[in-house]
Amino acid sequence: MQTEPRKIAIIGGGVGAVTAAYAITQLPDWQDRYQITFYQIGWRLGGKGASGRNAARGQRIEEHGLHIWAGFYDNGFRLMRDCYEALNRTGLRSPDAPLGTLDKAFRGLNHFLLADEVTQADGTRSLRPWRIDFPEIAGQPGEGGLLPTPFGYFKALLQAVAGFLDGRVGATPQEIPARFQAEFARRALPLAAASPLHHLRSYAATLRDNAFDHTTSQTLYLAALVRHAQIWHATADLGGGDTARRIGYLVSLSLAFCRGAIDNGLFRKGFDAIDDQEISTWLLQCGASREAVYSAVFRGCYDYVFGYPGGVTDDREVGAGTAIRGLLRL
């Protein structure tokens, strides 16, 4: 006995809605199993990425906002690669067309440029370019793989930030405080390093990525080392100029995340545990400087995702867990 196809209504024709329908149509015998109907105001599908907005330029898509996909958009790139291959396979688009393949449609970019606003000695403000470069990663976007654990991200961040400080802290190594010396000696770690942040990095590197393997004493050591690094950074001399100031922002933001991750148990709970809090507020509560939180590098977190309710840029609203996860993956 043949059963009637199950009716599925999809409200709206934006990218998310079309993606849902596309996923259903990849199921075996979907035509016999489902009847899909879109309900969309107007004749264009695609939401803010709808085609046909500029007839003079080939009915091109003119999405408002930033035309950027981060390299960690694994699901998005997998979907797009599948779509292009399906178009080529069915003859609906030729691979010789100007945008006939995924490689033609997307171009890699390993840096971004910020407008860094600086207050001069006379009180005036000026904008200075701030270019941030990322190392190129092998492989194709969308290939995916296993993601780091929250503590794995923590260790990678400390490694990167310690690298920023190399050559910018005093030539005389700082000794580890007495309360940590026995633990460091037991783990064969150096009792003196370039800065307390380097001590924190070294200790964290000895712990397993799975935070469920950590003891309470290890977590308490981490928390104490983070606070020691924050106290040091509050008065540290990293040199003058734009580069030193910008590194200071990154160190302040990173240490605040480290402190908040430990205090909120994120290594075991995951980043969603703080998504009910606003990211700027959360970082300030964890000891980040106001200058760092309102710097160009962190403002970009909001610009990238349109994180301003009603478009009012003085009003920030991005969930802390979502922001942390995105920034660490970036």
C-alpha positions as CSV (number, residue, x, y, z in Angstrom):
1,M,0.0,0.0,0.0
2,Q,1.5,3.3,-1.1
3,T,1.4,6.1,1.5
4,E,0.9,9.7,0.8
5,P,4.1,11.8,0.8
6,R,4.7,13.6,4.0
7,K,4.0,17.3,3.6
8,I,6.8,19.7,4.7
9,A,6.2,23.5,4.9
10,I,9.3,25.7,4.9
11,I,8.6,29.3,6.0
12,G,10.8,31.8,4.2
13,G,13.2,31.3,1.4
14,G,16.5,32.5,2.9
15,V,19.8,30.6,2.8
16,G,19.0,28.6,5.9
17,A,15.6,27.6,4.6
18,V,16.9,26.6,1.2
19,T,19.7,24.6,2.9
20,A,17.2,22.7,4.9
21,A,15.3,21.8,1.7
22,Y,18.5,20.8,0.0
23,A,19.4,18.4,2.8
24,I,16.0,16.7,2.5
25,T,16.5,16.3,-1.2
26,Q,19.7,14.4,-0.6
27,L,17.8,11.6,1.1
28,P,17.1,8.4,-0.9
29,D,13.7,8.5,-2.8
30,W,12.9,11.8,-1.3
31,Q,10.5,12.6,-4.1
32,D,8.3,9.7,-3.1
33,R,8.6,10.4,0.7
34,Y,8.2,14.1,0.9
35,Q,6.3,17.0,-0.6
36,I,8.1,20.3,0.1
37,T,6.5,23.7,-0.2
38,F,8.3,27.1,0.3
39,Y,6.3,30.0,1.6
40,Q,8.1,33.2,0.7
41,I,7.1,36.8,0.3
42,G,8.0,37.9,-3.2
43,W,9.5,35.8,-6.0
44,R,13.1,35.7,-5.0
45,L,14.7,32.9,-3.0
46,G,17.9,33.4,-1.1
47,G,17.0,36.0,1.6
48,K,19.6,38.7,1.8
49,G,21.6,36.8,-0.7
50,A,18.8,36.8,-3.3
51,S,19.7,36.9,-7.0
52,G,18.3,39.3,-9.5
53,R,19.1,42.5,-7.6
54,N,21.2,44.1,-10.4
55,A,20.0,43.3,-13.9
56,A,22.7,45.5,-15.4
57,R,25.4,43.2,-14.0
58,G,24.2,39.7,-14.9
59,Q,21.4,39.5,-12.2
60,R,24.1,39.3,-9.7
61,I,23.7,38.7,-6.0
62,E,24.3,41.8,-3.9
63,E,24.3,40.7,-0.3
64,H,24.6,43.5,2.2
65,G,27.3,43.2,4.8
66,L,30.7,41.6,4.7
67,H,31.4,39.2,1.8
68,I,33.6,37.0,3.9
69,W,33.4,33.3,4.9
70,A,35.8,32.3,7.7
71,G,37.9,29.3,6.9
72,F,36.3,27.4,9.8
73,Y,32.9,27.4,8.2
74,D,33.2,23.7,7.5
75,N,29.5,23.0,7.1
76,G,29.0,26.0,4.7
77,F,32.0,25.0,2.5
78,R,31.0,21.4,2.4
79,L,27.5,22.4,1.3
80,M,28.8,24.8,-1.4
81,R,31.2,22.3,-2.8
82,D,28.4,19.7,-3.0
83,C,26.2,22.3,-4.8
84,Y,28.8,23.2,-7.4
85,E,29.6,19.6,-8.1
86,A,25.9,18.8,-8.5
87,L,25.5,21.7,-10.9
88,N,28.4,20.6,-13.0
89,R,27.3,16.9,-12.9
90,T,23.8,17.7,-14.0
91,G,24.8,20.2,-16.7
92,L,23.0,23.1,-15.1
93,R,26.3,25.0,-14.9
94,S,29.5,24.5,-16.8
95,P,32.8,24.3,-14.9
96,D,34.2,26.7,-17.6
97,A,31.8,29.5,-16.5
98,P,33.3,32.5,-14.7
99,L,31.9,31.1,-11.4
100,G,31.6,27.5,-12.6
101,T,33.5,25.9,-9.7
102,L,33.9,26.5,-6.0
103,D,37.6,27.4,-6.5
104,K,36.5,30.2,-9.0
105,A,33.8,31.5,-6.7
106,F,35.9,31.8,-3.5
107,R,39.3,33.3,-3.0
108,G,41.4,32.7,0.0
109,L,42.5,35.6,2.2
110,N,45.1,35.1,5.0
111,H,44.9,38.6,6.6
112,F,42.4,41.3,7.5
113,L,42.8,45.0,8.0
114,L,41.4,47.1,10.9
115,A,41.0,50.8,11.4
116,D,42.7,51.4,14.8
117,E,41.6,54.7,16.4
118,V,44.4,56.3,18.4
119,T,44.3,59.3,20.7
120,Q,47.2,61.7,20.1
121,A,49.2,63.7,22.7
122,D,47.1,66.8,21.9
123,G,43.8,64.9,22.4
124,T,42.9,64.5,18.8
125,R,42.1,61.1,17.4
126,S,43.3,59.5,14.2
127,L,42.8,56.2,12.4
128,R,45.8,53.9,11.7
129,P,45.8,50.7,9.6
130,W,46.2,47.5,11.6
131,R,46.9,44.5,9.5
132,I,46.7,41.1,11.1
133,D,48.1,38.1,9.3
134,F,47.2,34.4,9.8
135,P,49.4,31.4,8.8
136,E,48.0,29.6,5.8
137,I,46.5,26.2,6.7
138,A,46.9,23.2,4.4
139,G,43.9,21.5,2.8
140,Q,40.6,22.8,1.6
141,P,38.0,24.6,3.6
142,G,35.2,22.3,4.6
143,E,37.3,19.2,5.0
144,G,36.7,19.5,8.7
145,G,38.1,17.1,11.2
146,L,38.2,16.8,15.0
147,L,38.0,20.2,16.8
148,P,40.1,20.9,19.8
149,T,38.6,20.6,23.3
150,P,38.0,23.8,25.2
151,F,41.2,23.2,27.1
152,G,43.0,22.5,23.8
153,Y,42.0,25.9,22.6
154,F,43.2,27.4,25.9
155,K,46.7,25.9,25.4
156,A,46.9,27.0,21.7
157,L,45.9,30.5,22.7
158,L,48.5,30.7,25.4
159,Q,51.1,29.5,22.9
160,A,50.2,32.2,20.4
161,V,50.1,35.0,22.9
162,A,53.4,34.0,24.5
163,G,54.9,34.2,21.0
164,F,53.6,37.8,20.7
165,L,55.5,38.7,23.9
166,D,58.8,37.1,22.9
167,G,61.4,39.9,22.6
168,R,59.1,42.5,24.3
169,V,59.6,41.6,27.9
170,G,62.6,42.2,30.1
171,A,65.9,40.5,29.4
172,T,66.0,39.3,33.0
173,P,63.8,36.2,33.4
174,Q,61.1,36.4,36.1
175,E,61.2,33.8,38.8
176,I,58.2,31.7,39.5
177,P,56.6,32.7,42.9
178,A,57.5,30.5,45.8
179,R,54.1,29.0,46.1
180,F,54.5,27.4,42.6
181,Q,58.1,26.3,42.8
182,A,57.5,22.8,44.2
183,E,54.9,22.0,41.6
184,F,57.1,23.4,38.8
185,A,60.1,21.5,40.0
186,R,58.1,18.3,40.2
187,R,57.1,18.7,36.6
188,A,60.6,19.6,35.5
189,L,59.5,23.1,34.4
190,P,61.9,26.1,34.5
191,L,61.6,28.2,37.6
192,A,62.3,31.3,35.6
193,A,60.8,32.5,32.3
194,A,60.4,35.7,30.3
195,S,57.1,36.5,32.0
196,P,54.3,35.1,34.2
197,L,52.3,34.4,31.0
198,H,55.2,32.2,29.8
199,H,55.0,30.3,33.2
200,L,51.3,29.8,32.7
201,R,51.9,28.6,29.1
202,S,54.5,26.1,30.3
203,Y,52.4,24.7,33.1
204,A,49.2,24.4,30.9
205,A,51.2,22.5,28.3
206,T,51.9,19.7,30.8
207,L,48.2,19.0,31.2
208,R,46.0,16.8,29.0
209,D,43.6,18.3,26.5
210,N,40.7,16.5,28.2
211,A,39.9,18.7,31.3
212,F,38.1,15.7,32.9
213,D,41.5,14.3,33.5
214,H,42.6,17.3,35.5
215,T,42.7,17.3,39.3
216,T,41.3,20.0,41.5
217,S,44.8,21.1,42.5
218,Q,45.8,21.4,38.9
219,T,42.9,23.7,38.2
220,L,43.6,25.8,41.2
221,Y,47.2,26.1,40.0
222,L,46.0,27.3,36.7
223,A,43.7,29.9,38.2
224,A,46.4,31.2,40.5
225,L,48.9,31.5,37.6
226,V,46.3,33.3,35.4
227,R,45.7,35.9,38.2
228,H,49.5,36.3,38.7
229,A,49.8,36.9,34.9
230,Q,47.0,39.5,35.0
231,I,48.6,41.4,37.9
232,W,52.0,41.4,36.1
233,H,50.4,42.6,32.8
234,A,48.7,45.5,34.5
235,T,52.1,47.2,35.0
236,A,54.2,45.4,32.4
237,D,56.3,47.5,30.0
238,L,55.9,46.0,26.5
239,G,57.6,49.0,24.8
240,G,56.2,51.9,23.0
241,G,54.4,52.3,19.7
242,D,51.3,50.8,18.0
243,T,52.6,47.3,18.0
244,A,53.2,47.1,21.7
245,R,49.8,48.7,22.5
246,R,48.1,46.2,20.2
247,I,49.9,43.2,21.7
248,G,48.8,44.6,25.1
249,Y,45.1,44.4,24.0
250,L,45.5,40.8,22.8
251,V,47.2,39.8,26.1
252,S,44.5,41.5,28.2
253,L,41.7,39.9,26.3
254,S,43.4,36.4,26.3
255,L,44.1,36.4,30.0
256,A,40.5,37.6,30.8
257,F,39.3,34.6,28.7
258,C,41.6,32.3,30.6
259,R,40.4,33.5,33.9
260,G,36.8,33.3,33.0
261,A,37.1,29.9,31.4
262,I,38.5,28.5,34.7
263,D,36.1,30.4,37.0
264,N,33.1,29.3,34.9
265,G,34.2,25.7,34.5
266,L,34.2,26.0,30.7
267,F,36.8,23.3,30.1
268,R,34.2,20.8,31.2
269,K,30.9,22.5,30.6
270,G,31.8,24.0,27.1
271,F,31.4,27.5,25.9
272,D,27.6,27.4,25.7
273,A,27.5,27.7,29.5
274,I,28.1,31.4,29.2
275,D,26.0,32.2,26.2
276,D,23.4,33.9,28.4
277,Q,26.0,36.6,29.1
278,E,27.2,39.4,26.8
279,I,30.8,38.9,25.7
280,S,32.1,42.5,26.4
281,T,30.5,42.5,29.9
282,W,31.9,39.0,30.6
283,L,35.4,39.9,29.6
284,L,35.4,43.1,31.7
285,Q,34.2,41.1,34.7
286,C,37.1,38.7,34.1
287,G,39.7,41.5,34.3
288,A,40.1,42.7,30.7
289,S,40.9,46.3,30.3
290,R,38.3,48.6,28.9
291,E,40.7,49.8,26.3
292,A,41.2,46.2,25.0
293,V,37.5,45.4,25.0
294,Y,36.7,48.6,23.0
295,S,39.7,48.3,20.7
296,A,39.5,47.8,17.0
297,V,40.4,44.2,17.2
298,F,37.5,43.3,19.5
299,R,35.1,45.7,17.9
300,G,35.5,43.6,14.8
301,C,33.8,40.7,16.6
302,Y,30.6,42.8,16.5
303,D,31.1,44.3,13.1
304,Y,31.6,40.8,11.6
305,V,28.3,39.5,12.9
306,F,26.2,42.7,12.9
307,G,26.1,42.4,16.7
308,Y,24.4,45.7,17.3
309,P,20.6,45.5,18.1
310,G,18.8,48.0,15.9
311,G,22.0,49.0,14.2
312,V,23.1,51.2,17.1
313,T,26.8,50.7,17.5
314,D,26.9,51.9,21.1
315,D,24.7,48.9,22.0
316,R,26.6,45.6,21.9
317,E,24.9,42.2,22.1
318,V,26.7,39.0,21.3
319,G,26.5,35.9,23.4
320,A,29.8,35.2,25.2
321,G,30.0,31.5,24.4
322,T,29.2,32.1,20.7
323,A,31.8,34.9,20.5
324,I,34.5,32.9,22.3
325,R,34.0,29.8,20.2
326,G,34.1,31.8,16.9
327,L,37.2,33.8,17.9
328,L,39.1,30.8,19.0
329,R,38.3,28.9,15.8
330,L,39.2,31.9,13.7
